């Protein structure tokens, strides 16, 4: 098995990695392990320990950074930081998809680029770095998350879709739909535009580099317009 990812991590983290085998295992999907007849030689156990370390270190970081935030809000913030979409983005920051080994069937469906797989691998590599080295190296790996927290990257990561649905259902049993309007850009850097509608009324619009983000931005736009526009509020209450 090649050592390219180990070398890559040594360079980006500026540290030594004593146990290269465990790093390589952290990048093996169960489907690939089955193909090479090493059924238990994959990332799932390392993901287990990585998840625990991630929860601990992120909890410690936001606890110290936000001394005036109560436990409930800290829990909500942590859930935004460690959710699948966020971890997949951090895995892409480290270009981990270039090193993930998946089975042929999984590879054909783009398995090494799936958000779920990327998020799992981010946790498994974190666990592997901790076991191979120590907690300080694990913290180095999480610097990309610490920087994102410091830059307030998670401030707008609210679940606006849920809030919007709750808002429109407050008085009447209504629902909203999301309509894809345009898809621009390349396959690697797409830009989606969505409208959010209710009863053929356009409530808002949003753009994003994923469909989820575009829909969230559309819902956020709708909520902002409703909050600041009495006309829209009156429309919501009409039969």
C-alpha positions as CSV (number, residue, x, y, z in Angstrom):
1,X,0.0,0.0,0.0
2,X,1.4,3.4,-0.8
3,X,2.4,6.0,1.7
4,X,1.3,9.1,-0.2
5,X,-1.3,10.2,2.3
6,X,1.1,9.7,5.2
7,X,3.6,11.9,3.5
8,X,0.8,14.4,2.7
9,X,-0.3,14.6,6.3
10,X,3.3,15.0,7.6
11,X,3.7,18.0,5.3
12,X,0.4,19.8,6.1
13,X,0.6,19.1,9.9
14,X,4.3,19.6,10.1
15,X,4.8,16.5,12.3
16,X,6.2,13.0,12.3
17,X,3.9,10.0,12.0
18,X,5.3,6.9,13.6
19,X,2.6,4.4,12.7
20,X,1.9,4.8,8.9
21,X,-0.1,1.5,8.8
22,X,-2.9,2.9,11.1
23,X,-3.2,6.0,8.9
24,X,-3.6,3.8,5.8
25,X,-6.2,1.8,7.6
26,X,-8.1,5.0,8.4
27,X,-8.6,5.5,4.7
28,X,-9.9,2.1,3.8
29,X,-13.6,1.7,3.2
30,X,-15.3,-1.6,4.2
31,X,-16.0,-2.4,0.6
32,X,-12.3,-2.3,-0.3
33,X,-11.4,-4.4,2.8
34,X,-13.8,-7.1,1.5
35,X,-12.2,-7.0,-1.9
36,X,-8.7,-7.6,-0.6
37,X,-10.0,-10.2,1.9
38,X,-9.1,-8.2,5.0
39,X,-12.7,-7.9,6.4
40,X,-11.8,-6.0,9.6
41,X,-9.0,-3.9,8.0
42,X,-11.0,-0.7,7.5
43,X,-11.8,2.6,9.1
44,X,-14.9,1.9,11.2
45,X,-13.2,1.2,14.6
46,X,-10.9,4.2,14.1
47,X,-14.0,6.3,13.2
48,X,-15.4,5.3,16.6
49,X,-12.5,6.6,18.6
50,X,-12.1,9.6,16.3
51,X,-15.7,10.6,16.9
52,X,-15.2,10.6,20.7
53,X,-12.0,12.7,20.4
54,X,-13.7,15.1,18.0
55,X,-16.6,15.6,20.4
56,X,-14.3,16.2,23.3
57,X,-11.9,18.6,21.6
58,X,-14.6,20.7,19.9
59,X,-16.5,20.8,23.2
60,X,-13.3,22.0,25.0
61,X,-12.6,24.6,22.3
62,X,-16.1,26.2,22.2
63,X,-16.4,26.0,26.0
64,X,-13.3,28.1,26.4
65,X,-14.0,30.4,23.5
66,X,-17.6,31.3,24.5
67,X,-17.6,31.6,28.3
68,X,-21.0,33.3,28.4
69,X,-22.9,30.7,26.3
70,X,-25.1,28.2,28.2
71,X,-25.0,24.5,27.8
72,X,-27.9,24.3,25.5
73,X,-26.5,26.7,23.0
74,X,-23.1,25.1,23.2
75,X,-24.7,21.8,22.3
76,X,-26.4,23.3,19.3
77,X,-23.2,24.9,18.1
78,X,-21.2,21.7,18.5
79,X,-23.8,19.8,16.5
80,X,-23.4,22.3,13.6
81,X,-19.6,21.9,13.7
82,X,-19.5,18.1,13.7
83,X,-22.4,17.4,11.4
84,X,-21.7,15.3,8.2
85,X,-21.7,18.2,5.8
86,X,-19.2,20.2,7.8
87,X,-16.8,17.2,8.3
88,X,-17.0,16.4,4.6
89,X,-15.8,19.9,3.8
90,X,-12.9,19.6,6.3
91,X,-12.0,16.3,4.7
92,X,-11.9,18.0,1.3
93,X,-9.6,20.7,2.8
94,X,-7.1,18.0,3.5
95,X,-7.8,16.4,0.0
96,X,-8.6,13.1,1.7
97,X,-10.8,11.9,-1.2
98,X,-7.6,11.4,-3.2
99,X,-6.4,8.7,-0.8
100,X,-9.6,6.9,0.2
101,X,-9.7,3.3,-1.0
102,X,-13.2,2.0,-1.9
103,X,-14.4,-1.2,-3.6
104,X,-15.0,-1.1,-7.4
105,X,-18.8,-0.9,-7.0
106,X,-18.5,1.9,-4.5
107,X,-16.0,3.7,-6.7
108,X,-18.3,3.5,-9.7
109,X,-20.9,5.5,-7.7
110,X,-18.4,8.1,-6.5
111,X,-18.1,6.5,-3.1
112,X,-14.8,8.3,-2.3
113,X,-16.5,11.6,-2.7
114,X,-19.7,11.0,-0.8
115,X,-20.3,13.3,2.1
116,X,-21.0,10.4,4.5
117,X,-17.7,8.6,3.5
118,X,-15.7,11.8,3.7
119,X,-17.1,12.6,7.2
120,X,-16.4,9.1,8.4
121,X,-12.8,9.3,7.1
122,X,-12.2,12.6,8.7
123,X,-13.1,11.1,12.0
124,X,-11.1,7.9,11.4
125,X,-7.9,9.8,10.4
126,X,-8.4,11.9,13.6
127,X,-8.6,8.7,15.6
128,X,-5.6,7.3,13.8
129,X,-3.5,10.4,14.4
130,X,-4.3,10.3,18.1
131,X,-3.4,6.6,18.5
132,X,-0.3,6.9,16.4
133,X,0.9,10.1,18.0
134,X,-0.9,12.1,20.8
135,X,-3.6,14.5,21.5
136,X,-1.5,17.5,20.4
137,X,-1.2,16.1,16.9
138,X,-5.0,15.5,16.9
139,X,-5.4,19.2,17.7
140,X,-3.2,20.1,14.8
141,X,-5.5,18.1,12.5
142,X,-8.5,20.0,14.0
143,X,-6.9,23.4,13.4
144,X,-8.9,23.8,10.2
145,X,-12.1,23.5,12.4
146,X,-10.8,25.8,15.1
147,X,-10.0,28.4,12.4
148,X,-13.5,28.1,11.0
149,X,-15.0,28.6,14.4
150,X,-12.8,31.7,14.9
151,X,-14.0,33.1,11.6
152,X,-17.7,32.6,12.6
153,X,-18.2,30.2,9.7
154,X,-21.0,28.4,11.7
155,X,-23.1,31.5,12.5
156,X,-25.3,31.1,9.4
157,X,-25.5,27.3,9.5
158,X,-28.9,27.4,11.0
159,X,-31.6,25.0,9.9
160,X,-33.6,27.6,8.1
161,X,-35.7,25.1,6.3
162,X,-37.1,23.7,9.5
163,X,-37.7,27.2,10.9
164,X,-39.6,28.2,7.8
165,X,-41.8,25.1,7.8
166,X,-42.6,25.7,11.5
167,X,-43.4,29.3,10.7
168,X,-45.9,28.6,7.9
169,X,-47.5,25.9,9.9
170,X,-48.0,28.0,13.0
171,X,-51.6,28.9,12.2
172,X,-52.4,26.7,9.2
173,X,-51.3,23.3,7.9
174,X,-49.3,24.5,4.9
175,X,-46.1,23.3,3.4
176,X,-43.4,24.8,1.2
177,X,-41.7,23.4,-1.8
178,X,-38.2,24.1,-3.2
179,X,-37.8,24.5,-6.9
180,X,-34.4,24.2,-8.7
181,X,-34.2,27.2,-11.1
182,X,-30.6,27.1,-12.5
183,X,-27.5,25.0,-12.3
184,X,-24.3,26.9,-13.3
185,X,-20.6,26.4,-13.1
186,X,-18.5,23.2,-13.6
187,X,-19.1,19.7,-12.2
188,X,-16.5,20.4,-9.6
189,X,-17.7,23.8,-8.7
190,X,-21.5,24.0,-9.3
191,X,-23.7,26.8,-8.3
192,X,-27.4,26.0,-7.7
193,X,-30.3,28.5,-7.5
194,X,-33.5,27.5,-5.7
195,X,-36.8,29.2,-5.1
196,X,-38.9,28.4,-2.1
197,X,-42.7,28.6,-2.8
198,X,-46.0,28.2,-1.0
199,X,-49.3,28.1,-2.9
200,X,-47.4,29.3,-6.0
201,X,-46.2,32.4,-4.0
202,X,-42.4,32.9,-4.2
203,X,-41.3,33.4,-0.6
204,X,-37.5,33.6,-1.2
205,X,-34.6,32.5,-3.3
206,X,-31.1,31.3,-2.6
207,X,-27.8,30.2,-4.2
208,X,-25.2,27.7,-3.0
209,X,-22.5,25.3,-4.1
210,X,-24.7,22.4,-3.0
211,X,-28.4,21.9,-3.3
212,X,-28.7,21.7,0.5
213,X,-27.0,25.1,0.9
214,X,-29.0,26.7,-1.8
215,X,-32.3,25.5,-0.2
216,X,-31.1,26.7,3.2
217,X,-30.3,30.1,1.8
218,X,-33.7,30.3,0.1
219,X,-35.4,29.5,3.3
220,X,-33.3,32.1,5.1
221,X,-34.2,34.7,2.5
222,X,-37.9,33.9,3.0
223,X,-37.7,34.2,6.8
224,X,-35.9,37.5,6.6
225,X,-38.5,38.9,4.2
226,X,-41.3,37.7,6.4
227,X,-39.8,39.2,9.5
228,X,-39.3,42.6,7.9
229,X,-42.3,42.8,5.5
230,X,-45.9,43.0,6.9
231,X,-47.3,42.4,3.5
232,X,-45.7,39.0,3.4
233,X,-47.0,38.2,6.8
234,X,-50.5,39.1,5.8
235,X,-50.2,36.9,2.7
236,X,-49.3,33.9,5.0
237,X,-52.6,34.4,6.9
238,X,-54.9,34.5,3.9
239,X,-57.0,31.5,2.9
